[in-house]
């Protein structure tokens, strides 16, 4: 087959790669996108989007329970897993088609093939063709990491397979304590499964604010989710259709599915990076890049989860756009990785932006903490026992907001807007001068006047 000569070859058709391809093509570059699976990448195909659809499905049972307090009498409801999965698949197929169309409309070409480096400028496609590229962008994302191999690991599913289970498991064991593990724990619990979370650390959501970690765990356990910390799964047996997860504590749990969600690793295996001379970051094994997403090989770049930065879809999109503007738009563009809002779609949701209390106290001399913990208005009539947590971290020396942490049903929606204020370097006085919108939970962010705690770091510290 004839060789393909292009200005840019993008390896990976996920969010970051697609944005880069479109913008580069808009700048006049000849672009090819090599994607071996489905356009849209992890987020669209088996990540953020299908997960959020399943989160919506799992919330409905709580809405039905809450309805009685507001005068609604709802007949016994039933749930059909097959219908949920079929409708989810239909929506994902629509989004995949939209991604494909948008790339092609930009003038970029999509090749359904795996691309592997033969040298720094040459890639061989699984179709047999060769691509000679002036620039290459690696955007292959991440893949589930099962950690150390244990007996029976072949019986364990990951966040890839969980979207395609033939039926809803009545009992599921989920190992992990981060975003994915807790989100699926709440999804399955909301759909009626008996859920056990196993995590090796002392508490879930490592890296989040301590108050958030404690609050979310309390809320999840109150909803019947069994959370076992300081422990891990050491072996999985299968007996017919039943699995037994053996724990390091010596106990065991019977389940219909065992899922590991203990992290993801950069998807660099088998790309031939060594032939191109591309260096990896020793910390996580991802592609090492500078502030412009450039590797040690000047014409090879990488964005998104395949690197050593922040693994969030909007980050990959912003990095892809910045790359295209820098290389093909003649506009040097850096991505600011500070104060990025993020959410955990657990039940209740977590929305957070900026520093945790511990981080702020380590970095700043005088830190004020504002905190509210209250029953949301809806719960006063529904009988739901859930509570909302809102927390602001303030640099008392400058009055600047350093962090905002929310646990509530609409935390993600709220913290997105707080992220704008923090990017503008908003102060506590700015929040205080903003009129409250009543009655809302979010009004607490602008009505907290007295610090819950103050910390002044002494010189000896």
Legacy VTK file of the C-alpha trace (Angstrom):
# vtk DataFile Version 3.0
C-alpha trace
ASCII
DATASET POLYDATA
POINTS 461 float
0.000 0.000 0.000
1.098 3.599 -0.575
2.639 5.540 2.248
0.635 8.397 3.768
2.484 11.704 4.187
0.839 13.988 6.750
1.594 17.016 8.868
0.161 15.329 11.964
-0.614 11.775 12.977
-2.734 11.531 16.102
-2.579 8.157 17.845
-5.882 7.771 19.648
-9.402 9.018 18.926
-10.334 10.056 22.451
-11.283 13.510 23.691
-7.755 14.958 23.672
-6.762 13.469 20.328
-9.993 14.465 18.632
-9.756 18.078 19.802
-6.135 18.296 18.664
-6.943 16.791 15.264
-9.862 19.142 14.635
-8.013 22.295 15.646
-4.871 21.323 13.710
-6.982 20.652 10.621
-8.723 23.998 11.077
-5.279 25.597 11.074
-4.653 24.005 7.666
-2.688 20.901 8.665
-3.068 17.564 6.874
-4.147 15.270 9.729
-4.760 11.563 10.217
-6.263 10.018 13.359
-5.464 6.361 14.041
-7.959 4.737 16.416
-8.008 0.963 16.846
-11.209 0.700 18.900
-14.002 3.299 18.840
-13.967 7.051 18.343
-14.576 8.946 21.564
-12.065 7.177 23.764
-12.516 6.111 27.362
-14.680 9.048 28.416
-17.324 8.630 25.747
-17.274 4.868 25.219
-16.643 3.346 28.657
-15.985 6.142 31.103
-17.474 9.467 32.152
-20.495 9.546 29.845
-21.949 6.035 30.238
-21.096 6.174 33.940
-23.059 9.404 34.392
-26.031 7.876 32.574
-25.917 4.971 35.023
-25.602 7.424 37.921
-28.864 9.034 36.789
-30.514 5.624 36.695
-29.351 4.795 40.202
-30.720 8.060 41.655
-34.291 7.289 40.688
-34.927 4.802 43.490
-34.106 7.527 46.031
-36.427 9.954 44.287
-39.204 7.363 44.521
-38.543 6.926 48.242
-38.511 10.684 48.805
-41.785 11.169 46.943
-44.019 9.994 49.783
-43.034 12.917 52.004
-44.287 15.286 49.322
-47.660 13.588 48.960
-46.946 11.260 46.075
-48.093 7.665 46.230
-46.109 5.658 43.691
-46.938 1.998 42.951
-44.189 -0.555 43.395
-41.488 0.219 40.824
-39.375 -2.332 38.979
-36.006 -1.934 37.313
-34.780 -3.640 34.138
-31.002 -3.760 33.686
-31.203 -4.795 30.036
-33.240 -1.703 29.152
-30.748 0.592 30.873
-27.779 -0.982 29.074
-29.521 -0.955 25.683
-30.470 2.712 25.994
-26.993 3.577 27.260
-25.434 1.820 24.271
-27.744 3.689 21.905
-26.659 7.046 23.321
-22.969 6.110 23.216
-23.320 5.071 19.570
-24.887 8.459 18.812
-22.003 10.281 20.503
-19.417 8.131 18.719
-20.999 9.041 15.394
-20.946 12.716 16.347
-17.249 12.540 17.218
-16.513 10.864 13.893
-18.532 13.392 11.927
-16.918 16.384 13.628
-13.422 15.097 12.927
-14.205 14.401 9.285
-15.905 17.778 8.847
-12.705 19.462 9.998
-10.841 17.803 7.133
-8.929 15.279 9.222
-8.949 11.631 8.145
-9.833 8.753 10.466
-8.201 5.368 10.060
-9.636 2.490 12.095
-6.274 0.950 12.875
-3.563 0.627 15.474
-0.508 2.816 14.898
2.956 1.769 16.082
6.210 3.699 15.752
8.829 2.251 13.425
11.054 5.275 13.919
10.614 8.853 15.091
8.707 9.951 11.961
7.262 6.666 10.677
4.274 4.736 11.999
2.951 1.440 10.701
-0.794 0.936 10.767
-2.389 -2.434 11.430
-3.928 -2.077 7.950
-0.415 -2.457 6.501
0.021 1.171 5.499
2.832 3.391 6.676
2.398 6.973 7.822
5.195 9.491 7.452
4.370 12.303 9.854
6.007 15.659 10.389
4.485 15.715 13.891
3.004 12.954 16.038
0.608 13.342 18.942
0.282 10.433 21.378
-3.220 10.484 22.878
-3.861 6.866 23.800
-5.216 7.570 27.294
-5.086 5.140 30.169
-6.124 1.580 30.957
-7.410 -0.132 34.110
-4.706 -1.327 36.469
-5.372 -4.486 38.471
-2.174 -4.113 40.486
-0.208 -7.169 41.554
-1.391 -10.453 40.060
-3.355 -12.563 42.514
-4.836 -16.066 42.191
-8.118 -15.832 40.335
-7.433 -12.436 38.779
-9.052 -13.756 35.590
-12.405 -13.660 37.419
-12.126 -9.941 38.161
-13.800 -7.282 36.006
-12.608 -3.697 35.506
-14.275 -0.403 34.634
-14.204 -1.581 31.013
-16.310 -4.724 31.424
-18.686 -3.269 34.006
-20.610 -1.387 31.310
-21.463 -4.595 29.481
-22.556 -7.010 32.222
-25.388 -9.273 31.011
-27.329 -8.782 34.233
-27.337 -6.714 37.393
-25.302 -8.482 40.098
-27.240 -9.006 43.313
-23.947 -8.865 45.233
-20.742 -7.133 44.167
-17.340 -6.615 45.776
-15.457 -3.561 44.542
-11.804 -3.088 45.440
-10.659 0.533 45.430
-11.338 3.800 47.198
-11.158 6.447 44.468
-13.485 8.025 41.918
-14.372 4.920 39.920
-14.740 2.511 42.823
-17.047 4.770 44.818
-19.101 5.874 41.841
-19.865 2.286 40.866
-20.457 1.307 44.480
-23.183 3.950 44.636
-24.539 3.040 41.198
-24.968 -0.614 42.083
-26.334 0.164 45.551
-28.849 2.560 44.007
-29.971 -0.134 41.566
-30.504 -2.587 44.401
-27.265 -4.562 44.660
-25.604 -5.551 47.924
-22.264 -3.708 47.735
-18.991 -4.142 49.606
-16.059 -1.774 49.047
-12.587 -3.012 49.987
-9.746 -0.502 50.221
-6.185 -0.933 51.449
-5.884 2.601 52.896
-7.218 3.904 56.174
-10.062 5.790 54.500
-11.598 6.248 51.055
-10.862 9.132 48.632
-7.151 9.463 49.280
-5.958 12.953 48.361
-9.291 14.635 49.085
-9.982 16.897 52.044
-10.267 14.912 55.285
-13.729 16.279 56.089
-14.915 15.225 52.638
-13.518 11.730 53.083
-15.215 11.284 56.443
-18.529 12.754 55.283
-18.798 10.667 52.108
-17.955 7.463 53.934
-20.587 8.184 56.561
-23.225 8.884 53.911
-22.387 5.761 51.907
-22.421 3.508 54.945
-25.757 4.978 56.012
-27.136 3.876 52.636
-26.092 0.293 53.347
-22.767 0.111 51.494
-20.257 -1.950 53.445
-16.835 -0.251 53.413
-13.834 -2.263 54.616
-10.577 -0.314 54.900
-7.047 -1.384 55.764
-7.597 -4.498 53.693
-7.288 -5.877 50.166
-8.444 -8.817 48.053
-5.773 -11.532 47.939
-7.578 -14.258 45.988
-10.773 -14.822 44.004
-12.385 -18.254 43.630
-15.217 -19.195 41.330
-17.780 -21.866 42.170
-20.377 -22.100 39.437
-21.798 -18.586 39.064
-20.621 -17.435 42.492
-17.299 -15.770 43.292
-15.541 -15.690 46.650
-13.240 -12.775 47.386
-10.646 -13.669 50.008
-9.351 -10.709 52.010
-5.994 -10.022 53.646
-7.821 -9.910 56.995
-8.540 -13.623 56.652
-12.249 -13.198 55.961
-14.049 -13.809 52.670
-17.087 -12.440 50.840
-19.386 -14.238 48.406
-20.483 -12.204 45.398
-21.922 -12.386 41.891
-19.180 -10.058 40.580
-15.796 -8.876 41.783
-14.578 -5.577 40.354
-11.173 -3.925 40.743
-11.024 -0.137 40.437
-7.669 0.580 42.023
-6.357 3.013 39.443
-5.397 3.387 35.809
-2.008 3.403 34.131
-0.866 5.261 30.988
-1.582 3.258 27.841
1.956 3.122 26.387
2.438 -0.615 25.912
3.162 -1.780 22.384
3.347 1.685 20.816
7.003 1.299 19.847
8.008 4.372 21.842
11.504 2.981 22.282
11.993 2.990 18.487
11.052 6.659 18.420
13.275 7.457 21.401
10.407 8.809 23.498
11.187 8.996 27.234
8.773 7.930 29.959
8.180 9.559 33.316
9.611 7.288 36.051
6.863 8.145 38.523
3.897 6.668 36.655
5.367 5.287 33.428
3.519 7.844 31.335
4.989 9.803 28.446
7.199 12.563 29.856
6.285 16.008 28.503
7.057 19.655 29.160
4.628 22.543 29.704
3.734 22.505 25.994
3.029 18.724 25.936
6.291 18.176 24.038
8.326 15.010 24.641
12.112 14.727 24.549
11.748 14.132 20.803
10.926 17.668 19.552
8.278 16.742 16.968
6.471 14.182 19.169
3.889 15.388 21.679
1.489 13.720 24.130
-1.693 14.821 25.887
-4.190 13.420 28.364
-4.004 10.353 30.575
-1.047 8.849 28.676
1.163 11.521 30.290
2.097 12.176 33.932
-0.292 15.040 34.607
-3.960 15.245 35.642
-6.258 12.460 34.425
-9.453 14.321 33.594
-11.215 14.586 30.236
-11.458 18.407 30.165
-7.725 18.553 30.871
-6.973 16.304 27.889
-9.218 18.441 25.684
-7.529 21.664 26.794
-4.075 20.125 26.305
-4.999 18.906 22.816
-6.291 22.325 21.835
-3.212 24.069 23.228
-0.928 21.679 21.336
-2.663 22.383 18.025
-2.617 26.138 18.570
1.066 26.044 19.535
2.317 23.836 16.701
-0.056 24.684 13.853
-1.702 27.962 14.887
1.471 29.931 15.544
0.140 30.757 19.014
2.271 29.566 21.934
-0.231 28.209 24.461
0.316 26.759 27.919
-2.316 24.915 29.931
-2.825 26.058 33.510
-3.179 22.931 35.636
-3.929 24.846 38.851
-7.354 25.067 40.505
-9.064 22.494 38.279
-12.618 21.691 39.458
-13.399 18.007 39.758
-16.302 15.871 40.925
-16.942 12.388 42.245
-20.398 11.243 41.164
-20.991 9.246 44.296
-24.211 9.566 46.273
-24.020 12.280 47.450
-21.717 13.964 44.941
-18.369 15.513 45.770
-17.356 18.768 44.120
-13.946 20.208 44.860
-11.538 22.835 43.560
-8.253 24.116 44.940
-6.338 23.077 48.045
-7.418 20.771 50.843
-7.141 22.018 54.404
-3.981 19.964 54.961
-2.368 21.300 51.776
-3.238 24.894 52.635
-1.848 24.602 56.149
1.398 23.205 54.784
1.784 26.013 52.240
0.402 29.102 53.991
1.156 30.731 57.321
-2.360 31.726 58.361
-5.354 29.701 57.162
-8.995 30.185 58.077
-11.505 27.340 57.685
-15.207 27.978 57.102
-17.511 24.998 57.309
-21.234 24.195 57.261
-22.860 20.805 57.838
-26.636 20.777 57.530
-29.731 18.915 56.400
-30.823 20.075 52.928
-34.292 21.576 52.608
-35.602 18.679 50.541
-34.741 16.217 53.309
-36.922 18.020 55.851
-40.026 16.600 54.190
-38.728 13.518 52.405
-37.404 11.976 55.600
-34.048 11.336 53.946
-31.275 11.468 56.532
-28.597 12.874 54.211
-26.571 15.948 55.126
-24.667 18.542 53.119
-21.057 19.568 53.740
-19.642 22.877 52.489
-16.140 24.041 53.261
-14.020 27.034 52.274
-10.262 27.298 52.782
-9.008 30.889 53.014
-5.554 32.463 53.120
-6.179 34.840 56.027
-3.192 37.011 55.058
-4.631 37.946 51.647
-8.278 36.838 52.127
-8.025 34.771 48.926
-10.098 31.588 48.596
-7.663 28.663 48.366
-10.105 25.769 48.225
-13.772 24.866 48.123
-15.145 21.422 49.001
-18.796 20.419 48.699
-20.648 17.184 49.389
-24.267 17.418 48.257
-26.656 16.204 45.588
-25.650 19.045 43.233
-22.023 19.488 44.249
-20.625 19.135 40.720
-22.908 21.838 39.317
-22.021 24.252 42.126
-18.263 23.766 42.131
-17.959 24.435 38.390
-19.034 28.042 39.020
-16.866 28.342 42.126
-13.959 27.342 39.899
-14.540 30.481 37.817
-14.391 32.668 40.916
-11.193 31.024 42.091
-9.557 31.471 38.667
-10.311 35.171 39.096
-8.561 35.024 42.504
-11.755 35.720 44.448
-11.469 36.627 48.112
-13.645 35.731 51.060
-14.850 39.337 50.990
-15.986 38.793 47.382
-18.021 35.801 48.509
-19.418 37.716 51.488
-20.484 40.649 49.312
-22.385 38.351 46.934
-26.105 38.273 47.656
-27.394 34.889 48.763
-29.836 33.050 46.497
-32.522 31.696 48.818
-33.595 28.997 49.403
-30.639 26.979 48.121
-27.881 24.903 49.650
-25.303 26.927 47.703
-26.191 30.118 49.585
-24.144 28.751 52.474
-21.030 29.580 50.453
-21.772 33.297 50.769
-23.246 33.367 54.275
-20.521 31.673 56.348
-19.121 34.581 58.375
-17.315 33.039 61.339
-14.307 30.750 60.861
-14.867 27.201 62.069
-11.134 26.919 62.736
-7.989 29.015 62.389
-4.477 27.819 61.939
-1.359 29.942 62.351
1.852 28.150 61.480
4.646 28.971 63.878
8.165 29.664 62.612
9.427 26.415 64.111
6.981 24.444 61.944
LINES 1 462
461 0 1 2 3 4 5 6 7 8 9 10 11 12 13 14 15 16 17 18 19 20 21 22 23 24 25 26 27 28 29 30 31 32 33 34 35 36 37 38 39 40 41 42 43 44 45 46 47 48 49 50 51 52 53 54 55 56 57 58 59 60 61 62 63 64 65 66 67 68 69 70 71 72 73 74 75 76 77 78 79 80 81 82 83 84 85 86 87 88 89 90 91 92 93 94 95 96 97 98 99 100 101 102 103 104 105 106 107 108 109 110 111 112 113 114 115 116 117 118 119 120 121 122 123 124 125 126 127 128 129 130 131 132 133 134 135 136 137 138 139 140 141 142 143 144 145 146 147 148 149 150 151 152 153 154 155 156 157 158 159 160 161 162 163 164 165 166 167 168 169 170 171 172 173 174 175 176 177 178 179 180 181 182 183 184 185 186 187 188 189 190 191 192 193 194 195 196 197 198 199 200 201 202 203 204 205 206 207 208 209 210 211 212 213 214 215 216 217 218 219 220 221 222 223 224 225 226 227 228 229 230 231 232 233 234 235 236 237 238 239 240 241 242 243 244 245 246 247 248 249 250 251 252 253 254 255 256 257 258 259 260 261 262 263 264 265 266 267 268 269 270 271 272 273 274 275 276 277 278 279 280 281 282 283 284 285 286 287 288 289 290 291 292 293 294 295 296 297 298 299 300 301 302 303 304 305 306 307 308 309 310 311 312 313 314 315 316 317 318 319 320 321 322 323 324 325 326 327 328 329 330 331 332 333 334 335 336 337 338 339 340 341 342 343 344 345 346 347 348 349 350 351 352 353 354 355 356 357 358 359 360 361 362 363 364 365 366 367 368 369 370 371 372 373 374 375 376 377 378 379 380 381 382 383 384 385 386 387 388 389 390 391 392 393 394 395 396 397 398 399 400 401 402 403 404 405 406 407 408 409 410 411 412 413 414 415 416 417 418 419 420 421 422 423 424 425 426 427 428 429 430 431 432 433 434 435 436 437 438 439 440 441 442 443 444 445 446 447 448 449 450 451 452 453 454 455 456 457 458 459 460
